[in-house]
Amino acid sequence: MAVSPVAMRYAEALFASAKAGDEVQPTLQHLALLRRLMQEQPLLREFFLNPDVDPKDKVDLLDKVTRKSWTELVRAFMRMLTAVYRAELLIEIAEAFESLVDKDERRVHAVVRSARKLPAETVKRLKAVLEKREGKTVLLSEETDPSLLGGLQVFIENRVIDGSVRRQLTELRSKLRGVSVA
């Protein structure tokens, strides 16, 4: 998902504060939970996005839901975000914050897609190759897509490495269409 410049500025400010206070990991966990709640609970999302609800009531609800287990930084951030009516940016801010943490900790997310579930040893070797190539820790997740027929597709950052049989057949078909038979 593309993150708006406004959401990125909030995430950068929160990240700088969290890093200065050595609270990056708890802040990351709390934002991930908030993002999941906002995505999975439509009534909660409506409550937070409703401009008629007092911002203090919104933060008080979070305190009740979390039993006040939030860090003061996250509570203050949520108070500020709701006070300036920017709660609609929470999901984007959480995603941007996660990407800032990944960048700071030299991590990159990758997805490997294959026709069938890959053996654990293959995934381990692929992860090692990607880590060497990227110079970062790779957080690899797996997907299966029988339409690939065979081979792999790797999605890493904004790149795709497509070694699937489906792609190879598509390229072959394209080449054969260009061949004239005399």
C-alpha positions as CSV (number, residue, x, y, z in Angstrom):
1,M,0.0,0.0,0.0
2,A,1.3,3.5,-0.9
3,V,1.7,5.7,2.2
4,S,0.7,9.3,2.0
5,P,3.4,12.0,2.7
6,V,1.3,13.1,5.7
7,A,1.2,9.6,7.2
8,M,5.0,9.2,6.5
9,R,5.7,12.4,8.4
10,Y,3.7,11.2,11.4
11,A,5.5,7.8,11.3
12,E,8.9,9.5,11.1
13,A,8.2,11.7,14.1
14,L,6.9,8.7,16.1
15,F,9.9,6.6,15.0
16,A,12.4,9.3,16.1
17,S,10.7,9.6,19.5
18,A,10.5,5.8,19.9
19,K,14.1,5.4,19.0
20,A,15.2,8.2,21.4
21,G,13.3,6.6,24.2
22,D,14.4,3.0,23.3
23,E,10.7,2.1,22.7
24,V,10.8,1.0,19.1
25,Q,9.7,-2.6,19.6
26,P,6.8,-1.9,22.0
27,T,5.7,0.9,19.7
28,L,5.8,-1.3,16.7
29,Q,3.8,-4.0,18.5
30,H,1.2,-1.5,19.7
31,L,0.8,0.0,16.2
32,A,0.5,-3.4,14.6
33,L,-2.3,-4.3,17.1
34,L,-4.0,-1.0,16.4
35,R,-3.7,-1.5,12.6
36,R,-5.2,-5.0,12.9
37,L,-8.0,-3.7,15.1
38,M,-8.9,-0.9,12.7
39,Q,-8.8,-3.4,9.7
40,E,-10.8,-6.2,11.4
41,Q,-13.3,-4.3,13.6
42,P,-15.5,-2.0,11.4
43,L,-17.4,-0.6,14.4
44,L,-14.1,0.4,16.1
45,R,-12.9,2.0,12.9
46,E,-16.2,4.0,12.6
47,F,-15.9,5.1,16.2
48,F,-12.3,6.4,15.6
49,L,-13.2,8.1,12.4
50,N,-16.3,9.8,13.7
51,P,-15.6,13.5,14.1
52,D,-18.5,13.8,16.5
53,V,-16.8,11.6,19.1
54,D,-14.6,13.5,21.6
55,P,-10.9,12.6,21.0
56,K,-10.6,12.0,24.8
57,D,-13.3,9.3,24.6
58,K,-11.4,7.6,21.8
59,V,-8.2,7.4,23.8
60,D,-10.2,6.3,26.9
61,L,-11.7,3.5,24.9
62,L,-8.2,2.4,23.9
63,D,-7.2,2.4,27.5
64,K,-10.1,0.1,28.4
65,V,-9.4,-2.2,25.5
66,T,-5.7,-2.5,26.2
67,R,-6.1,-2.4,30.0
68,K,-3.7,0.6,30.0
69,S,-0.8,-1.7,28.8
70,W,0.3,0.9,26.2
71,T,3.5,2.9,26.5
72,E,3.0,6.5,27.3
73,L,4.5,7.4,23.9
74,V,1.8,5.4,22.1
75,R,-1.0,6.9,24.3
76,A,0.3,10.4,23.7
77,F,0.6,9.8,20.0
78,M,-3.0,8.5,19.8
79,R,-4.2,11.5,21.9
80,M,-2.5,13.8,19.4
81,L,-3.7,11.9,16.3
82,T,-7.3,11.9,17.4
83,A,-7.2,15.5,18.6
84,V,-6.1,16.7,15.2
85,Y,-8.7,14.4,13.5
86,R,-6.0,12.2,11.7
87,A,-7.1,8.8,13.0
88,E,-8.0,7.9,9.4
89,L,-4.2,7.8,8.8
90,L,-3.5,5.2,11.5
91,I,-3.3,2.2,9.2
92,E,-0.9,4.0,6.9
93,I,1.1,5.4,9.8
94,A,1.5,1.8,11.2
95,E,2.7,0.5,7.8
96,A,5.1,3.4,7.4
97,F,6.4,2.9,11.0
98,E,7.0,-0.8,10.3
99,S,9.0,0.1,7.1
100,L,11.1,2.6,9.0
101,V,11.9,-0.1,11.6
102,D,12.8,-2.6,8.9
103,K,15.0,0.0,7.2
104,D,16.7,0.8,10.5
105,E,17.3,-2.8,11.3
106,R,18.3,-3.7,7.8
107,R,15.4,-6.1,7.1
108,V,13.5,-6.6,3.9
109,H,10.2,-8.5,3.3
110,A,10.0,-11.0,0.5
111,V,7.4,-13.4,-0.8
112,V,8.2,-16.6,-2.7
113,R,5.4,-18.0,-4.8
114,S,5.5,-21.5,-6.1
115,A,3.1,-24.0,-7.7
116,R,3.5,-26.3,-4.7
117,K,4.7,-25.9,-1.1
118,L,8.5,-25.8,-1.2
119,P,10.6,-28.1,1.0
120,A,12.0,-26.4,4.1
121,E,15.6,-26.9,2.8
122,T,14.8,-25.1,-0.4
123,V,13.3,-22.2,1.4
124,K,16.3,-22.0,3.7
125,R,18.7,-21.9,0.7
126,L,16.6,-19.3,-1.1
127,K,16.5,-17.1,2.0
128,A,20.3,-17.4,2.3
129,V,20.8,-16.4,-1.4
130,L,18.4,-13.5,-1.0
131,E,20.1,-12.3,2.1
132,K,23.5,-12.4,0.5
133,R,22.2,-10.6,-2.6
134,E,20.4,-7.9,-0.7
135,G,22.9,-7.5,2.2
136,K,20.0,-7.5,4.6
137,T,18.0,-9.9,6.7
138,V,15.2,-11.3,4.6
139,L,11.8,-12.0,6.2
140,L,10.5,-14.6,3.7
141,S,6.9,-15.7,3.5
142,E,5.5,-18.4,1.2
143,E,2.5,-18.5,-1.1
144,T,1.3,-21.3,-3.4
145,D,-0.2,-20.7,-6.8
146,P,-0.9,-23.8,-8.9
147,S,-1.2,-21.6,-12.1
148,L,2.5,-21.1,-12.1
149,L,2.9,-24.8,-13.2
150,G,6.4,-24.9,-11.7
151,G,9.4,-22.7,-10.8
152,L,9.3,-19.7,-8.5
153,Q,8.4,-16.0,-8.4
154,V,10.1,-13.9,-5.8
155,F,8.7,-10.5,-4.8
156,I,11.2,-8.4,-2.9
157,E,10.6,-4.7,-2.3
158,N,9.5,-3.3,-5.7
159,R,11.0,-6.1,-7.8
160,V,9.9,-9.4,-9.2
161,I,12.1,-12.3,-10.0
162,D,10.0,-14.5,-12.2
163,G,11.4,-18.0,-12.9
164,S,8.0,-19.6,-13.3
165,V,7.1,-22.1,-16.0
166,R,4.1,-20.0,-16.8
167,R,6.3,-17.0,-17.7
168,Q,8.6,-19.2,-19.7
169,L,5.7,-20.7,-21.7
170,T,4.3,-17.2,-22.3
171,E,7.7,-16.0,-23.6
172,L,7.9,-19.1,-25.8
173,R,4.4,-18.5,-27.2
174,S,5.3,-14.9,-28.0
175,K,8.5,-16.0,-29.8
176,L,6.6,-18.7,-31.8
177,R,4.0,-16.2,-32.9
178,G,6.8,-14.1,-34.4
179,V,8.2,-17.0,-36.4
180,S,6.9,-17.3,-40.0
181,V,6.7,-20.8,-41.5
182,A,7.6,-20.9,-45.2
